[in-house]
Amino acid sequence: MAGDSVFDLIRLRKATRVPLNTVFLWLDTCSTDFEKFKDQFCAETSTMSYNWQFYDTKEKGYEFIKQADAQQNIVVISSGRLFADILNGLHDLRQLHSIYIYCNKKDKYEPWKDNYHKICGIFDDPVQLFDQMCYNLDEEARRSQQNIDITNRTKSKVRTTAVKIHCLVKNEIKSYYQPSISWCPWQASGCTTTSLPIKGQGTIEVWQYKSIPFELRISNKLDPNDNAANSYAIVLKVNVDKAQLGLVNAQCEHTLRVLDDTQESHEVLQADDSSWHCYWLTFYGEYRMIQYGIGEIRPRFKILEVHPHECDKISINNISYLHMKVNNDLNNKPTEYFKDNFRIFIGTEPVIFDPPLLVISPIEFSPTHPANIKGVLAPLLRNPCRNLYVEVIDFSLNAESFPNFIETVEQSIRNPTGWCYKKLKEKDNHFGKSKVEASYLCIALDQLENDKPICPCLIKIWPPGHHSPVHNHGDAYGIIRVLHGKILIKFFPFLSVNVRQDSLIEQLFVENQVTWMIPKLNQTYQMKNPDMDVSCCITIHCHQHETDDTIFCERFDFITNDGHRIEHYDCLPDTNYLTFKNMMLMESKGESTA
């Protein structure tokens, strides 16, 4: 299928691993998209150009697949028209791994998915096709690795699917990678070692359930105690009273030279509170950049930062090993103690930019428009976020049958006899000590007029000046869209009663703008209607938790209104949308809703 392609904008880095016996066959009458797609796929994955084959007739494609070795895995990307006549004759062949239909007439070929299990999707957008292929290959690699781990009866290194976020930054698409390689170093007491996936760069997450002082050392030597003249190490030490970031090399006589440190209580080892805490270190030799933080991995959330001298660049680029050491007083603890209370994840990429918070729709996107300099392109959202986005993006509050709906809602908020006013008064202590401004209305949206179905969502109504507590969703995927007014969202690195106020990120979202969340990113925030006496704000929310396929279930931990405690909240909607709309219609006519 020929036509304009957004691949001219994409600059991505290697991530997806493709089995060596995989061959890609592109079947179409035009090769324009094939060349762009192939070049980008080779740049993003481990495939080479010779793994790709193009044919412009169904006869050539049929013979290529039919004569291929049964040990090969052939992935077909084809127009619907060319593949229609040969699908039945090829579908059950062992060497035919999967089929992606790329065409202008999606609706025509959608029924194929129900009858042919090897068809992975029908696409008219090359970016969605690209993203789905990478996702499927990542999932297959993850399942394969799990099978290997089960067979080998080992838990020392389990690879999980890397979560990649493709972001638009100054008209170039960049990728944000979350650490995805699990490492369990507790095979022996004292300091343990593993190799880094890529020399000179990476990100390490240390998750703790129990507060255990630790030292991370990344170096160019397998032995962390190697005092050779060319030995070089970056060291992060985190204790209950101090966090230190520094270097160990011959210049400092192989002792720690601290270059940045902190003693602030919210920047060092966190106290036990029956929750997990994440400490992270990211480094990049090319930029001579080293950062430490707690919570979500963003440069904006860094606590310590070091930029060694230019002469250190070669040494940092040769860093290949990660060493882990815990407090010597704990070496007599059993291995299970550390396995139960530590989780370590290693990422191949450094984190060098903050992923944008705004989601940009394909219709609004323009590479030259100043409003679109930073954002996440909607087609590049990873599932389930992309599916959640589709559910909320077209919903509208406006209806010919009730043109003054929003005006009626605002009157109901102000009027002491209104349903909204009374419900808000009932909820002013839902998050602790009574506080009128710390309340909002929550409406379940699971059905539209005329029984038209919709994926379950929540509609939240924010009176002027009202806000949510600071809260954390944990492992949720989510999409939030502003339906009316504007909302100010403050994002925090983690949930804490003494969180750093100078580290938060604030962004104002106006009508029809969308933001997003995935596990370990954009999970901790507070929402507030900044208009103090003008207009309410209405938002629509769609969530799905990583540990639960249920959509619409919203649950979170929050800081109570007095700021002293963290508690848990399971959302119970105040009513459903159709009932709420009917009550507002009655109020607009002066009728009682009691």
Secondary structure, DSSP 8 states (H G I E B T S, - for coil): --S--GGGGB-----B---TTEEEEEE-S--HHHHHHHHHHHHHBS--GGGEEEESSHHHHHHHHHTS-TT-EEEEEE-HHHHTTTHHHHTT-TTEEEEEEE-S-HHHHTTHHHH-TTEEEEES-HHHHHHHHHHHHHHHHHHHHHHHHHHHT--S--B----EEEEEETTEEEEEE---EEE--TTSSS-EEEE-SSTTEEEEEEEESS---EEEEEESSSSTT---TT-EEEEEEE-SS-EEEEEEEGGGTTS-EEEEEE--GGGS-----SS-EEEEEEEEGGGTEEEEEESS--GGGEEEEE---GGGHHHHHT--EEEEEE-GGGTTS-HHHHHHHEEEEEESS---S---SEEE-TTT--TT-GGGSEEEEGGG--TTHHHHHHHHHT--S--TT-TTHHHHHHHHHHSTTSHHHHHHHHTTTTTSS--TTS--EEEEEEE-GGG-EEEEEEEEEE-TT-B---EE-SSEEEEEEEEESEEEEEE-SS--TT--GGG-EEEEEETT-EEEEBTTBS-EEEEE---SSS--EEEEEEEEETTEEEES--EEEEE-TTSS-EEEEE---SEEHHHHHHHHHHHHTT----
